[in-house]
Every structure is written in structure tokens, then in C-alpha cells.
């Protein structure tokens, strides 16, 4: 029964969190050298199994390309390791001798890791490495359609970590995940941070859990081929990027926007690179495959080849077809070609001028990729900077493959499989998430400036004394007068002056 499975899944999760908490407390005592050795051993072990894990992932999920998933695993292990190996994450990590501020790193504790079905092994490796580097424990909830390959990747990492001296239980997982267990994991009292990579619903659940969370939104990435771009070079990059792992990286280009004066050249180059342009009847058939339920993506096309998707639509295409493209003018949730497709399918929009191109890109981002990424091919640096300023995205890839460039493969961006979308996308960060996001920093600051605290002004003292006089002197005089009223006439002003003199001497002391 589903209920029984949920109970088993929840119990497994609770056990994993309990072990992880205990292991993390022990992990706190590890030195930077010990931590770095563990991270290196884990990265090496995962790198060696990159191909095996890729095969498992494709076999289980029926998505993507083995050779491409192998590259993802290599980036998630080796490239990520190279980018973090020299970061200080234990104890004192920085001393500013001028400002006399000392920074000390401390971990969050137990991290809940949510892994997507599109990148099930590379994301698991990546999150393991950045968690271990920062002395955090990690408990993972895999996607149900990718649980075997994800758990296998985690087992490889956990075994290498333990053999290198890490505490037992520092990496945990739910081997038979359920939505109930995942939701409870994110709300568990001993979980200190959530690292969520997945659909928008899951990310919203992470942010509403009441825990600190790094989540990422969807990526409906436009690619603009501006009139100064080298068409042949740009198209080859776009096709290679779009077909990489059959489009399963969220930063993959989703829609082509091209200037009209280079449109025909771009179409020719697309055809030369294996693109098949759908006619009106074929486009209508493909729309039903992309979105059989209005405004919803068909999950069965995600990560599939162009040829297989064409077969699903009853369309016959050449055997060397790499992409399916249809010319489009409309952008809306109920326009299937304009939504995020995570497969080698493109709409092609023709821009009448530069402002029209910006409008199309903005509309595509507002449809579902706001805050994520944009791709641009141009030889005009002013155009690139203008787009960087005006577009509501967190990363903009110029003259490169968007899918691989966004995760740091062909750019100087930090290698990461969790790409923040910032406030544009409702995320807490716009960064490529890495180790620096998994540590807290406490700061010890020495005094370096002398401050003189001024004493109250004389007028303030006089006002205060006058206030005291007006209240206390009257009371004292009245008391004296009561005592002396039988001794004959007494001048009140004389008594008042005597009391004032006493009060002034009291205030001076």
C-alpha cells in the first residue's frame, strides 16, 4: 500500500537524519587538512565512476545521452573539486590586519538535498562535495524516477568519504523516496538548510518549509542571434548546446530570437546542422505532443531525442535530425513551443529590430524563466552590456554554449548544478551555488577607532538643576516653614536661597 511505503520512507529518512546529525557533530572536530583529503578522495572516486553512473542514469530515467551524462558527472566531480579545493572552510578563514577583523567559518549542520531526475548523478556528486567541504552532513531525497542511480552515486561518495576518515552517516539518503518523506525531510527539526534542485513546486515547498533554503527556478532561456554575430559559429554552438544530453540542463537554450536581416542565413545554418523545420500541419501535431494538457509540459518528451519526439507526433524526419524547429510569433502558457521544453525542440522568433528582439526575450523570460539565464551571440560589446543591464536574469552567456557555459563548463562561472535565480525568480541568491553558500561566518572585530562620548552640556545641567529646584526646593521650603511657623515671620526667599546652595554643592559632587 502507498501508506505503508510512505511510512517506511519517512522512517528511513528519520534514521538518516539522526545518523547525519551525530556524524556532523563529530565532523566539527576535523581540521582543514582532514576535510580537504576527504573531499579529494570523494571527487576521485566519483570521477572514476562517471561513465558507469551515466549508463545507470540513462537506463533508469530513459532520458539523455550516456556520453553527455558522463561529462556532467566529470564536471560535478573533478571540475567542482578544482574550483573549491583551495577554499578555506574550517576555523579562521580570513584575517584583515588593517581593519582588525577575523572571520571564522562554521557549518549549517544537516543539509537536506533534493535531486532532480534530469541530472540525477552529477547533482548528487556536486552536493556531496560542497557539503563535505564545509563540514556539513547531507541527507538526500532522490527523484522517484532516478532513485537507483542517485543512491548509487551517493554510495560511491559515502564509501570514499568513510575510507578517508569521515564519520559514518555523514552522507545519507532515502532509498525509496516519497513526497511525504521529502516534505517531512525539509521540515525536520534537525535539518538546518535545504538545497533544492527541481521543479517550481518543489522549490516553493522548500521555501515554505520554514528553513533556510537555496532553491532554483525554471529556465526558459532565450538565445538571441544579433545581426553582428558570426552566424555559422553561433548556430553550431546553439545546436551543440541544445542537443547536449537532449536538452536536460535547465540553462539550455529554449527559444531562438534572430534579427530579420540575418534570419535566412541562420535558417540555412540550422538546416546544415541537422535541424528539421516543421510545416504548419507538423507544427500542430507537435504542439499536441509538447503540451497534451493545455499549459502543461508533457514529461514524456523531456530528455528524448528529436527523432523519438517526431515519432511520438507521427512525423517522419531524416535519420540525422538533431533538432525540431517551428517558426513562431506568439508567447503564452498555452503556446506549447514558447514554454520550457527540456528537449531538442525550438521555436524560432524573427525580430524586426533590436528593440523588438529585447521585447521577445523579455516576454519569454516573463513566461517562465525570469531570473535564470539568457544566451546571446553578438560581436557588439555594447549590445552585450545593454542586455546585461536590462534583462532580468542572473547569468548571461555570450558567444558560447548556454547549457554548458552556465554551469561553468565553458565560462569563468563557478562550476555548479544549482543555479540561483535571485529576486527576479524568487530565490535567495543569484549565484551559482557553491561552498561559500554552505558556511556561516562569524566575525571578531577589535577596536580600531577612539570615540569620545560627550558629557551633557552646561545648559542641560542648568535645566536639570532648575527642574530639581522647582520641585524639591519648594517641598523643602514648605517643610522648613511648617517647622518655623511658630517662631515669628520668616522670609521664604532666604530659605530658598539657602536650599539652592546646598543642592548645587550636591550636584557638583
C-alpha positions as CSV (number, residue, x, y, z in Angstrom):
1,X,0.0,0.0,0.0
2,X,1.1,3.6,-0.7
3,X,0.5,4.4,3.0
4,X,2.9,1.7,4.1
5,X,5.5,2.9,1.6
6,X,5.2,6.4,2.9
7,X,5.7,5.2,6.5
8,X,8.8,3.2,5.5
9,X,10.2,6.1,3.5
10,X,9.6,8.6,6.4
11,X,11.2,6.2,8.9
12,X,14.2,5.7,6.7
13,X,14.5,9.5,6.4
14,X,14.3,10.0,10.2
15,X,17.0,7.4,10.7
16,X,19.3,9.0,8.2
17,X,18.8,12.5,9.7
18,X,19.6,11.1,13.2
19,X,22.8,9.5,12.0
20,X,23.7,12.6,10.0
21,X,23.3,14.8,13.0
22,X,25.6,12.6,15.1
23,X,28.1,12.4,12.4
24,X,28.1,16.1,11.8
25,X,28.8,16.8,15.4
26,X,31.9,14.6,15.2
27,X,32.8,16.2,11.8
28,X,33.1,19.6,13.6
29,X,36.4,18.5,15.1
30,X,38.1,17.8,11.7
31,X,40.9,20.1,10.6
32,X,41.0,21.8,7.2
33,X,43.6,19.2,6.1
34,X,41.4,16.3,7.1
35,X,38.4,17.8,5.3
36,X,40.3,18.5,2.1
37,X,41.7,14.9,2.0
38,X,38.1,13.5,2.3
39,X,36.8,15.8,-0.4
40,X,39.6,14.8,-2.8
41,X,39.1,11.1,-2.2
42,X,35.3,11.5,-2.9
43,X,35.9,13.6,-6.1
44,X,38.4,11.0,-7.4
45,X,36.1,8.1,-6.6
46,X,33.1,9.7,-8.3
47,X,35.2,10.8,-11.3
48,X,36.3,7.2,-11.9
49,X,32.7,6.0,-12.0
50,X,31.5,8.8,-14.3
51,X,30.7,6.5,-17.2
52,X,29.1,3.8,-15.1
53,X,26.8,6.3,-13.4
54,X,25.9,7.9,-16.7
55,X,24.8,4.5,-18.1
56,X,22.7,3.8,-15.0
57,X,21.1,7.2,-15.2
58,X,20.1,6.8,-18.8
59,X,18.9,3.3,-18.3
60,X,16.7,4.2,-15.3
61,X,15.4,7.6,-16.4
62,X,15.2,6.9,-20.1
63,X,16.5,10.5,-20.6
64,X,19.6,12.0,-22.1
65,X,22.8,10.7,-23.7
66,X,25.3,8.5,-21.9
67,X,28.3,10.2,-23.2
68,X,26.9,13.6,-22.2
69,X,25.9,12.5,-18.7
70,X,29.4,11.2,-18.3
71,X,30.7,14.7,-19.0
72,X,28.2,16.1,-16.4
73,X,29.5,13.6,-13.9
74,X,33.0,14.7,-14.6
75,X,32.1,18.3,-14.2
76,X,30.2,17.5,-11.0
77,X,33.2,15.7,-9.5
78,X,36.6,16.9,-11.0
79,X,35.7,20.5,-12.1
80,X,33.8,21.2,-8.9
81,X,36.7,19.8,-6.8
82,X,39.2,22.0,-8.7
83,X,37.0,25.1,-8.1
84,X,36.7,24.5,-4.3
85,X,39.9,22.7,-3.3
86,X,41.7,25.9,-2.1
87,X,38.8,27.5,-0.3
88,X,39.2,27.8,3.4
89,X,36.1,26.5,5.2
90,X,37.4,25.5,8.6
91,X,38.2,27.7,11.6
92,X,39.8,31.1,10.8
93,X,39.4,31.6,7.1
94,X,40.4,35.3,6.8
95,X,42.3,38.0,8.8
96,X,42.1,41.6,7.8
97,X,45.1,43.1,9.6
98,X,44.2,46.6,8.6
99,X,40.6,46.6,9.8
100,X,41.5,44.1,12.5
101,X,38.6,41.8,11.7
102,X,38.9,38.0,11.9
103,X,36.5,35.7,10.1
104,X,35.7,32.2,11.4
105,X,33.7,29.7,9.4
106,X,31.1,27.4,10.9
107,X,28.7,25.0,9.1
108,X,25.0,25.0,9.0
109,X,24.7,21.4,10.2
110,X,22.5,18.9,8.4
111,X,21.5,19.8,4.8
112,X,18.5,18.3,3.0
113,X,19.4,17.7,-0.6
114,X,16.7,17.4,-3.3
115,X,17.9,15.9,-6.6
116,X,16.2,16.2,-10.0
117,X,15.6,13.4,-12.5
118,X,17.2,15.3,-15.3
119,X,20.7,15.4,-13.6
120,X,20.4,12.7,-11.0
121,X,24.0,11.6,-10.5
122,X,26.0,14.8,-11.3
123,X,23.9,16.8,-8.9
124,X,24.2,14.2,-6.2
125,X,28.0,14.3,-6.5
126,X,28.2,18.1,-6.6
127,X,26.0,18.5,-3.5
128,X,28.1,15.9,-1.6
129,X,31.3,17.6,-2.4
130,X,30.2,21.1,-1.3
131,X,28.6,19.7,1.8
132,X,31.7,17.8,2.9
133,X,34.0,20.7,2.1
134,X,32.0,22.8,4.6
135,X,31.8,20.1,7.3
136,X,28.0,19.7,6.8
137,X,26.2,16.5,6.7
138,X,23.9,15.7,3.8
139,X,20.7,13.7,3.6
140,X,19.3,13.3,0.1
141,X,15.9,12.7,-1.3
142,X,16.3,11.4,-4.9
143,X,13.7,11.8,-7.6
144,X,11.5,8.6,-7.6
145,X,12.3,8.1,-11.3
146,X,16.0,8.2,-10.7
147,X,16.4,6.8,-7.2
148,X,18.7,3.8,-8.1
149,X,21.3,5.8,-10.0
150,X,21.2,8.7,-7.4
151,X,21.6,6.3,-4.5
152,X,24.5,4.5,-6.3
153,X,26.3,7.9,-6.8
154,X,25.8,8.7,-3.1
155,X,27.0,5.2,-2.0
156,X,30.2,5.7,-4.0
157,X,30.8,9.1,-2.4
158,X,29.9,7.9,1.1
159,X,32.2,4.9,0.9
160,X,35.1,7.0,-0.3
161,X,34.5,9.6,2.5
162,X,34.4,7.0,5.2
163,X,37.5,5.3,3.9
164,X,39.2,8.7,4.1
165,X,38.2,9.1,7.7
166,X,34.8,10.8,7.6
167,X,32.2,9.7,10.3
168,X,29.7,7.1,9.4
169,X,26.4,8.6,8.4
170,X,27.8,11.9,7.2
171,X,26.1,11.2,3.8
172,X,22.6,9.7,4.0
173,X,19.7,9.2,1.7
174,X,16.1,7.9,1.2
175,X,16.5,4.8,-0.9
176,X,12.7,4.6,-1.6
177,X,11.6,8.2,-1.6
178,X,8.1,9.5,-1.4
179,X,6.6,13.0,-1.5
180,X,5.6,12.6,2.1
181,X,9.1,11.8,3.2
182,X,10.6,14.6,1.2
183,X,8.2,17.1,2.7
184,X,9.0,15.9,6.2
185,X,12.7,15.9,5.5
186,X,12.5,19.6,4.6
187,X,10.6,20.4,7.8
188,X,12.6,18.1,10.1
189,X,13.7,19.8,13.3
190,X,17.3,18.6,12.9
191,X,17.6,19.8,9.3
192,X,19.3,23.2,9.2
193,X,19.4,24.1,5.4
194,X,17.7,22.9,2.2
195,X,19.5,22.6,-1.1
196,X,16.7,22.1,-3.6
197,X,17.1,21.4,-7.3
198,X,13.9,20.5,-9.1
199,X,10.6,21.8,-10.3
200,X,9.0,25.0,-9.3
201,X,6.5,23.3,-7.0
202,X,9.3,21.5,-5.1
203,X,11.3,24.7,-4.8
204,X,8.2,26.6,-3.4
205,X,7.8,23.8,-0.8
206,X,11.4,24.2,0.2
207,X,11.0,28.0,0.7
208,X,7.7,27.5,2.7
209,X,9.3,24.9,5.0
210,X,10.4,27.5,7.5
211,X,14.0,26.5,7.0
212,X,16.8,28.5,5.2
213,X,16.8,27.2,1.6
214,X,18.6,27.5,-1.7
215,X,16.2,26.7,-4.5
216,X,16.3,27.3,-8.2
217,X,13.5,28.3,-10.6
218,X,12.7,27.1,-14.1
219,X,14.8,28.3,-17.0
220,X,13.0,29.3,-20.2
221,X,16.3,30.6,-21.8
222,X,16.0,32.8,-24.9
223,X,19.0,32.8,-27.2
224,X,19.3,36.0,-29.3
225,X,21.4,35.9,-32.5
226,X,22.1,39.5,-33.1
227,X,22.9,40.8,-36.6
228,X,26.7,41.2,-35.9
229,X,27.1,37.6,-34.8
230,X,29.0,35.0,-36.8
231,X,26.0,33.0,-37.9
232,X,27.8,29.7,-38.7
233,X,29.7,29.7,-35.4
234,X,26.7,30.8,-33.4
235,X,24.4,28.2,-34.9
236,X,26.8,25.3,-34.3
237,X,27.2,26.3,-30.7
238,X,23.4,26.6,-30.2
239,X,22.7,23.2,-31.8
240,X,25.5,21.5,-29.8
241,X,24.2,23.1,-26.6
242,X,20.5,22.3,-27.3
243,X,21.3,18.6,-28.1
244,X,23.7,18.2,-25.1
245,X,22.1,15.4,-23.1
246,X,19.0,16.1,-25.1
247,X,18.4,19.4,-23.5
248,X,18.0,18.4,-19.9
249,X,20.1,21.2,-18.3
250,X,17.9,24.0,-17.1
251,X,20.2,26.6,-18.6
252,X,19.8,25.1,-22.1
253,X,18.5,27.5,-24.8
254,X,14.7,27.2,-25.2
255,X,13.8,29.7,-27.9
256,X,15.8,31.3,-30.8
257,X,15.3,35.0,-31.4
258,X,17.0,36.2,-34.6
259,X,17.4,39.6,-36.3
260,X,15.4,39.6,-39.6
261,X,18.5,40.7,-41.7
262,X,20.3,37.5,-40.7
263,X,17.3,35.2,-40.5
264,X,17.8,33.4,-43.8
265,X,21.4,32.8,-43.1
266,X,20.6,31.4,-39.7
267,X,17.9,29.1,-41.0
268,X,20.3,27.8,-43.6
269,X,23.0,27.1,-41.0
270,X,20.4,25.4,-38.7
271,X,19.5,23.0,-41.5
272,X,23.1,22.4,-42.2
273,X,23.5,21.3,-38.5
274,X,20.7,18.8,-38.5
275,X,17.6,20.9,-37.8
276,X,14.3,19.9,-39.3
277,X,11.8,22.7,-39.8
278,X,8.2,21.7,-39.3
279,X,5.4,22.8,-41.7
280,X,2.1,24.1,-40.3
281,X,0.4,20.6,-40.1
282,X,3.5,19.1,-38.4
283,X,3.7,22.0,-36.1
284,X,0.1,21.5,-35.0
285,X,0.8,17.8,-34.4
286,X,3.9,18.6,-32.4
287,X,2.1,21.1,-30.2
288,X,-0.2,18.3,-29.0
289,X,2.8,16.2,-28.1
290,X,4.6,19.1,-26.3
291,X,1.6,20.0,-24.3
292,X,-1.3,17.5,-24.4
293,X,-2.8,19.2,-21.4
294,X,-3.0,23.0,-22.1
295,X,-0.3,25.0,-20.3
296,X,1.4,21.8,-19.1
297,X,4.6,20.2,-20.4
298,X,4.5,16.6,-21.4
299,X,7.1,14.9,-19.2
300,X,7.5,12.1,-21.7
301,X,9.4,14.3,-24.1
302,X,11.9,15.5,-21.6
303,X,15.4,14.4,-22.4
304,X,14.3,12.5,-25.6
305,X,16.0,12.7,-29.0
306,X,14.4,14.7,-31.8
307,X,13.8,11.6,-33.8
308,X,11.9,9.9,-30.9
309,X,9.8,13.0,-30.3
310,X,9.0,13.2,-34.0
311,X,7.8,9.6,-33.9
312,X,5.5,10.4,-31.0
313,X,3.9,13.1,-33.2
314,X,3.7,10.8,-36.2
315,X,6.2,12.9,-38.2
316,X,8.8,11.3,-40.4
317,X,12.1,13.0,-40.3
318,X,15.6,12.3,-41.7
319,X,17.7,9.9,-39.7
320,X,20.3,12.6,-39.0
321,X,17.8,15.0,-37.5
322,X,19.1,16.7,-34.3
323,X,16.5,19.4,-33.7
324,X,12.9,20.1,-34.4
325,X,12.1,23.8,-35.2
326,X,8.9,25.7,-35.9
327,X,8.6,29.4,-36.7
328,X,6.5,31.1,-34.0
329,X,5.2,34.6,-33.3
330,X,3.2,34.1,-30.1
331,X,4.4,33.8,-26.5
332,X,2.0,32.4,-23.8
333,X,1.4,29.5,-21.5
334,X,-1.0,28.0,-24.0
335,X,1.5,28.3,-26.8
336,X,3.4,25.0,-26.5
337,X,6.5,26.0,-28.4
338,X,7.1,29.0,-26.2
339,X,7.3,27.2,-22.8
340,X,10.3,25.4,-21.3
341,X,10.6,22.1,-23.1
342,X,13.8,20.4,-21.8
343,X,14.2,18.6,-25.1
344,X,15.7,19.4,-28.6
345,X,12.7,21.5,-29.8
346,X,12.9,25.1,-30.7
347,X,10.6,27.9,-31.7
348,X,12.2,30.5,-34.0
349,X,11.1,34.1,-33.5
350,X,12.1,36.8,-36.0
351,X,12.8,40.2,-34.6
352,X,12.1,43.3,-36.8
353,X,14.7,45.4,-35.0
354,X,16.8,45.5,-31.8
355,X,14.0,46.7,-29.6
356,X,11.7,44.0,-30.9
357,X,14.4,41.4,-30.0
358,X,14.6,42.7,-26.5
359,X,10.8,42.6,-26.2
360,X,10.7,39.0,-27.3
361,X,13.4,37.9,-25.0
362,X,11.8,39.7,-22.1
363,X,8.4,38.1,-22.8
364,X,9.9,34.6,-23.0
365,X,11.7,35.2,-19.6
366,X,8.5,36.5,-18.0
367,X,6.7,33.4,-19.2
368,X,8.7,31.1,-17.1
369,X,12.5,31.8,-16.9
370,X,12.7,35.0,-15.1
371,X,15.9,35.3,-13.1
372,X,17.6,32.3,-14.6
373,X,19.7,32.7,-17.8
374,X,19.9,34.2,-21.2
375,X,22.2,33.4,-24.2
376,X,23.5,36.0,-26.7
377,X,25.5,35.8,-29.8
378,X,27.0,39.1,-30.9
379,X,30.2,40.9,-31.9
380,X,28.9,44.2,-30.5
381,X,30.1,44.6,-26.9
382,X,27.6,47.5,-26.4
383,X,24.7,45.1,-27.2
384,X,26.0,42.6,-24.7
385,X,26.3,45.2,-21.9
386,X,22.9,46.6,-22.7
387,X,21.4,43.1,-22.4
388,X,23.3,42.5,-19.2
389,X,21.8,45.7,-17.7
390,X,18.2,45.3,-18.9
391,X,17.4,41.6,-18.9
392,X,16.0,40.1,-15.6
393,X,18.4,37.2,-15.5
394,X,21.2,36.1,-13.1
395,X,23.7,35.0,-15.8
396,X,24.1,35.9,-19.4
397,X,26.3,33.7,-21.6
398,X,27.9,35.4,-24.6
399,X,29.2,33.6,-27.7
400,X,29.2,30.2,-26.0
401,X,27.0,27.1,-25.3
402,X,24.4,28.2,-22.8
403,X,23.8,24.8,-21.2
404,X,27.5,24.1,-20.5
405,X,28.5,27.7,-20.0
406,X,26.0,28.4,-17.3
407,X,27.3,25.6,-15.1
408,X,30.9,26.7,-15.5
409,X,32.0,24.4,-18.3
410,X,32.9,26.9,-20.9
411,X,32.9,30.1,-18.9
412,X,34.6,31.6,-15.8
413,X,31.4,31.0,-13.7
414,X,31.7,28.7,-10.7
415,X,31.0,25.1,-11.6
416,X,27.6,24.3,-10.1
417,X,24.5,22.3,-10.6
418,X,22.3,24.6,-8.6
419,X,21.9,27.9,-10.4
420,X,20.2,30.7,-8.3
421,X,17.7,33.0,-9.9
422,X,17.9,35.9,-7.4
423,X,15.0,38.1,-6.6
424,X,13.9,38.1,-10.2
425,X,13.0,34.4,-9.8
426,X,12.0,34.4,-6.1
427,X,15.3,32.9,-5.0
428,X,17.6,34.0,-2.1
429,X,20.7,34.1,-4.3
430,X,21.6,34.8,-7.9
431,X,24.9,32.9,-7.7
432,X,26.0,29.6,-8.9
433,X,25.7,27.9,-5.5
434,X,29.0,26.6,-4.1
435,X,30.8,26.1,-0.8
436,X,30.6,29.7,0.2
437,X,26.8,29.4,0.4
438,X,27.1,26.5,2.8
439,X,29.1,28.2,5.6
440,X,28.2,30.8,8.1
441,X,30.8,33.4,9.1
442,X,31.3,34.8,12.5
443,X,33.4,37.9,12.8
444,X,35.7,39.0,15.6
445,X,36.4,42.8,15.5
446,X,39.0,44.7,17.5
447,X,38.5,48.3,18.4
448,X,40.5,50.5,15.9
449,X,38.8,53.9,16.5
450,X,38.8,56.1,19.5
451,X,35.4,57.7,20.3
452,X,34.9,60.4,22.9
453,X,31.5,60.3,24.4
454,X,30.5,64.0,25.1
455,X,29.2,65.0,28.6
456,X,25.8,66.7,28.9
457,X,26.1,70.4,28.1
458,X,26.0,73.1,30.8
459,X,22.7,74.3,29.7
460,X,21.3,70.8,30.1
461,X,22.8,70.6,33.6
462,X,21.3,74.0,34.5
463,X,17.9,72.9,33.1
464,X,18.1,69.8,35.1
465,X,19.1,71.6,38.3
466,X,16.3,74.1,37.7
467,X,13.9,71.3,37.4
468,X,15.1,69.8,40.6
469,X,14.9,73.1,42.3
470,X,11.4,73.9,41.1
471,X,10.2,70.6,42.6
472,X,12.5,69.8,45.6
473,X,13.2,73.2,46.8
474,X,9.6,74.1,47.2
475,X,9.0,70.9,49.2
476,X,11.9,71.6,51.4
477,X,10.9,75.2,52.0
478,X,7.4,74.2,52.9
479,X,8.7,71.6,55.4
480,X,11.0,74.2,57.0
481,X,8.2,76.8,57.1
482,X,6.0,74.3,58.8
483,X,8.6,73.8,61.5
484,X,9.3,77.5,62.0
485,X,5.9,79.0,61.6
486,X,5.6,79.5,65.3
487,X,8.9,81.3,65.6
488,X,7.8,84.5,64.0
489,X,7.9,86.0,60.5
490,X,10.5,84.2,58.2
491,X,11.4,85.4,54.7
492,X,10.8,82.4,52.2
493,X,13.3,83.7,49.8
494,X,16.1,83.5,52.3
495,X,15.2,79.8,53.0
496,X,15.0,79.1,49.2
497,X,18.5,80.6,48.6
498,X,19.9,78.5,51.4
499,X,18.5,75.3,49.9
500,X,19.7,76.2,46.4
501,X,23.2,76.5,47.7
502,X,23.0,73.1,49.3
503,X,21.7,71.5,46.1
504,X,24.4,73.0,43.9
505,X,27.1,71.6,46.2
506,X,25.3,68.2,46.0
507,X,25.3,68.3,42.2
508,X,28.9,69.2,42.0
509,X,29.7,66.1,44.0
